[in-house]
Amino acid sequence: MINFLKKLFKKEPEQTTFIYCRKCRNEMCSDGSFISDTYDENGDNHVKYKCKKCGKEADFNFDIAPVPINWEELKNNDKPKKTSL
């Protein structure tokens, strides 16, 4: 009975960060697409993912905003694209 109650009230951690592939829109945080989390010589954060569905690589900075920013957008001075799911 106690084990049943533990399972019933056990809270699973909820995913709070979502990274989507720019090519195929696959959600990459939950599918094991993470490659590395490093800093370059300027101290900039680079969190790299490789999409498991299409193979496109992505590089994000998690340190400069409350949300991950794609380095491709930063380098091109693009505004983040609004997309719908």
Biotite code that builds the C-alpha atoms (Angstrom):
import biotite.structure as struc

atoms = struc.array([
    struc.Atom([0.000, 0.000, 0.000], chain_id="A", res_id=1, res_name="MET", atom_name="CA", element="C"),
    struc.Atom([2.801, 2.426, 0.884], chain_id="A", res_id=2, res_name="ILE", atom_name="CA", element="C"),
    struc.Atom([4.584, 1.752, -2.424], chain_id="A", res_id=3, res_name="ASN", atom_name="CA", element="C"),
    struc.Atom([1.337, 2.421, -4.276], chain_id="A", res_id=4, res_name="PHE", atom_name="CA", element="C"),
    struc.Atom([0.949, 5.793, -2.534], chain_id="A", res_id=5, res_name="LEU", atom_name="CA", element="C"),
    struc.Atom([4.588, 6.708, -3.232], chain_id="A", res_id=6, res_name="LYS", atom_name="CA", element="C"),
    struc.Atom([4.073, 6.038, -6.940], chain_id="A", res_id=7, res_name="LYS", atom_name="CA", element="C"),
    struc.Atom([0.763, 7.900, -6.955], chain_id="A", res_id=8, res_name="LEU", atom_name="CA", element="C"),
    struc.Atom([2.210, 11.071, -5.425], chain_id="A", res_id=9, res_name="PHE", atom_name="CA", element="C"),
    struc.Atom([5.683, 10.929, -6.942], chain_id="A", res_id=10, res_name="LYS", atom_name="CA", element="C"),
    struc.Atom([6.328, 14.091, -8.934], chain_id="A", res_id=11, res_name="LYS", atom_name="CA", element="C"),
    struc.Atom([8.359, 13.694, -12.070], chain_id="A", res_id=12, res_name="GLU", atom_name="CA", element="C"),
    struc.Atom([10.525, 16.684, -12.965], chain_id="A", res_id=13, res_name="PRO", atom_name="CA", element="C"),
    struc.Atom([8.995, 18.657, -15.795], chain_id="A", res_id=14, res_name="GLU", atom_name="CA", element="C"),
    struc.Atom([11.040, 19.764, -18.768], chain_id="A", res_id=15, res_name="GLN", atom_name="CA", element="C"),
    struc.Atom([11.349, 23.563, -18.815], chain_id="A", res_id=16, res_name="THR", atom_name="CA", element="C"),
    struc.Atom([13.684, 24.218, -21.755], chain_id="A", res_id=17, res_name="THR", atom_name="CA", element="C"),
    struc.Atom([12.776, 23.398, -25.332], chain_id="A", res_id=18, res_name="PHE", atom_name="CA", element="C"),
    struc.Atom([15.167, 23.651, -28.288], chain_id="A", res_id=19, res_name="ILE", atom_name="CA", element="C"),
    struc.Atom([13.751, 23.052, -31.762], chain_id="A", res_id=20, res_name="TYR", atom_name="CA", element="C"),
    struc.Atom([15.654, 22.158, -34.910], chain_id="A", res_id=21, res_name="CYS", atom_name="CA", element="C"),
    struc.Atom([15.465, 24.993, -37.439], chain_id="A", res_id=22, res_name="ARG", atom_name="CA", element="C"),
    struc.Atom([15.238, 22.508, -40.293], chain_id="A", res_id=23, res_name="LYS", atom_name="CA", element="C"),
    struc.Atom([12.704, 19.853, -39.220], chain_id="A", res_id=24, res_name="CYS", atom_name="CA", element="C"),
    struc.Atom([11.260, 21.317, -35.955], chain_id="A", res_id=25, res_name="ARG", atom_name="CA", element="C"),
    struc.Atom([12.264, 18.272, -33.883], chain_id="A", res_id=26, res_name="ASN", atom_name="CA", element="C"),
    struc.Atom([12.469, 19.037, -30.136], chain_id="A", res_id=27, res_name="GLU", atom_name="CA", element="C"),
    struc.Atom([16.138, 18.397, -29.329], chain_id="A", res_id=28, res_name="MET", atom_name="CA", element="C"),
    struc.Atom([16.406, 18.697, -25.514], chain_id="A", res_id=29, res_name="CYS", atom_name="CA", element="C"),
    struc.Atom([14.357, 15.604, -24.771], chain_id="A", res_id=30, res_name="SER", atom_name="CA", element="C"),
    struc.Atom([15.593, 13.302, -27.551], chain_id="A", res_id=31, res_name="ASP", atom_name="CA", element="C"),
    struc.Atom([19.289, 13.110, -26.677], chain_id="A", res_id=32, res_name="GLY", atom_name="CA", element="C"),
    struc.Atom([20.574, 15.549, -29.306], chain_id="A", res_id=33, res_name="SER", atom_name="CA", element="C"),
    struc.Atom([22.924, 17.320, -26.850], chain_id="A", res_id=34, res_name="PHE", atom_name="CA", element="C"),
    struc.Atom([26.580, 17.306, -27.931], chain_id="A", res_id=35, res_name="ILE", atom_name="CA", element="C"),
    struc.Atom([28.513, 19.666, -25.648], chain_id="A", res_id=36, res_name="SER", atom_name="CA", element="C"),
    struc.Atom([28.466, 22.689, -23.336], chain_id="A", res_id=37, res_name="ASP", atom_name="CA", element="C"),
    struc.Atom([31.645, 24.769, -23.619], chain_id="A", res_id=38, res_name="THR", atom_name="CA", element="C"),
    struc.Atom([33.026, 28.302, -23.455], chain_id="A", res_id=39, res_name="TYR", atom_name="CA", element="C"),
    struc.Atom([35.161, 29.918, -26.150], chain_id="A", res_id=40, res_name="ASP", atom_name="CA", element="C"),
    struc.Atom([38.248, 32.125, -25.676], chain_id="A", res_id=41, res_name="GLU", atom_name="CA", element="C"),
    struc.Atom([35.986, 35.195, -25.219], chain_id="A", res_id=42, res_name="ASN", atom_name="CA", element="C"),
    struc.Atom([34.039, 33.502, -22.438], chain_id="A", res_id=43, res_name="GLY", atom_name="CA", element="C"),
    struc.Atom([30.934, 33.004, -24.561], chain_id="A", res_id=44, res_name="ASP", atom_name="CA", element="C"),
    struc.Atom([28.766, 29.973, -23.868], chain_id="A", res_id=45, res_name="ASN", atom_name="CA", element="C"),
    struc.Atom([28.238, 27.415, -26.657], chain_id="A", res_id=46, res_name="HIS", atom_name="CA", element="C"),
    struc.Atom([25.732, 24.614, -26.085], chain_id="A", res_id=47, res_name="VAL", atom_name="CA", element="C"),
    struc.Atom([25.707, 22.392, -29.144], chain_id="A", res_id=48, res_name="LYS", atom_name="CA", element="C"),
    struc.Atom([22.999, 20.035, -30.361], chain_id="A", res_id=49, res_name="TYR", atom_name="CA", element="C"),
    struc.Atom([22.763, 17.742, -33.377], chain_id="A", res_id=50, res_name="LYS", atom_name="CA", element="C"),
    struc.Atom([19.248, 16.832, -34.469], chain_id="A", res_id=51, res_name="CYS", atom_name="CA", element="C"),
    struc.Atom([18.566, 13.096, -34.289], chain_id="A", res_id=52, res_name="LYS", atom_name="CA", element="C"),
    struc.Atom([16.059, 13.315, -37.162], chain_id="A", res_id=53, res_name="LYS", atom_name="CA", element="C"),
    struc.Atom([17.788, 15.403, -39.838], chain_id="A", res_id=54, res_name="CYS", atom_name="CA", element="C"),
    struc.Atom([21.381, 15.819, -38.579], chain_id="A", res_id=55, res_name="GLY", atom_name="CA", element="C"),
    struc.Atom([21.423, 19.649, -38.548], chain_id="A", res_id=56, res_name="LYS", atom_name="CA", element="C"),
    struc.Atom([23.756, 21.048, -35.898], chain_id="A", res_id=57, res_name="GLU", atom_name="CA", element="C"),
    struc.Atom([22.803, 24.003, -33.722], chain_id="A", res_id=58, res_name="ALA", atom_name="CA", element="C"),
    struc.Atom([24.807, 26.199, -31.335], chain_id="A", res_id=59, res_name="ASP", atom_name="CA", element="C"),
    struc.Atom([23.054, 28.115, -28.522], chain_id="A", res_id=60, res_name="PHE", atom_name="CA", element="C"),
    struc.Atom([24.096, 30.613, -25.857], chain_id="A", res_id=61, res_name="ASN", atom_name="CA", element="C"),
    struc.Atom([22.277, 29.982, -22.559], chain_id="A", res_id=62, res_name="PHE", atom_name="CA", element="C"),
    struc.Atom([24.066, 32.777, -20.637], chain_id="A", res_id=63, res_name="ASP", atom_name="CA", element="C"),
    struc.Atom([22.999, 36.068, -22.253], chain_id="A", res_id=64, res_name="ILE", atom_name="CA", element="C"),
    struc.Atom([19.222, 35.910, -21.877], chain_id="A", res_id=65, res_name="ALA", atom_name="CA", element="C"),
    struc.Atom([16.550, 34.107, -19.906], chain_id="A", res_id=66, res_name="PRO", atom_name="CA", element="C"),
    struc.Atom([16.073, 31.878, -22.952], chain_id="A", res_id=67, res_name="VAL", atom_name="CA", element="C"),
    struc.Atom([18.621, 30.088, -25.177], chain_id="A", res_id=68, res_name="PRO", atom_name="CA", element="C"),
    struc.Atom([19.695, 32.207, -28.154], chain_id="A", res_id=69, res_name="ILE", atom_name="CA", element="C"),
    struc.Atom([20.873, 30.578, -31.379], chain_id="A", res_id=70, res_name="ASN", atom_name="CA", element="C"),
    struc.Atom([24.386, 31.778, -32.287], chain_id="A", res_id=71, res_name="TRP", atom_name="CA", element="C"),
    struc.Atom([23.398, 31.733, -35.963], chain_id="A", res_id=72, res_name="GLU", atom_name="CA", element="C"),
    struc.Atom([20.860, 34.477, -35.220], chain_id="A", res_id=73, res_name="GLU", atom_name="CA", element="C"),
    struc.Atom([23.357, 36.456, -33.140], chain_id="A", res_id=74, res_name="LEU", atom_name="CA", element="C"),
    struc.Atom([26.051, 36.352, -35.823], chain_id="A", res_id=75, res_name="LYS", atom_name="CA", element="C"),
    struc.Atom([23.621, 37.408, -38.549], chain_id="A", res_id=76, res_name="ASN", atom_name="CA", element="C"),
    struc.Atom([22.031, 40.083, -36.323], chain_id="A", res_id=77, res_name="ASN", atom_name="CA", element="C"),
    struc.Atom([18.686, 38.447, -37.040], chain_id="A", res_id=78, res_name="ASP", atom_name="CA", element="C"),
    struc.Atom([15.753, 38.890, -34.771], chain_id="A", res_id=79, res_name="LYS", atom_name="CA", element="C"),
    struc.Atom([14.650, 35.560, -33.316], chain_id="A", res_id=80, res_name="PRO", atom_name="CA", element="C"),
    struc.Atom([12.024, 34.084, -35.590], chain_id="A", res_id=81, res_name="LYS", atom_name="CA", element="C"),
    struc.Atom([8.551, 33.578, -34.228], chain_id="A", res_id=82, res_name="LYS", atom_name="CA", element="C"),
    struc.Atom([7.318, 30.128, -35.002], chain_id="A", res_id=83, res_name="THR", atom_name="CA", element="C"),
    struc.Atom([4.206, 28.234, -34.144], chain_id="A", res_id=84, res_name="SER", atom_name="CA", element="C"),
    struc.Atom([4.091, 24.607, -33.197], chain_id="A", res_id=85, res_name="LEU", atom_name="CA", element="C"),
])
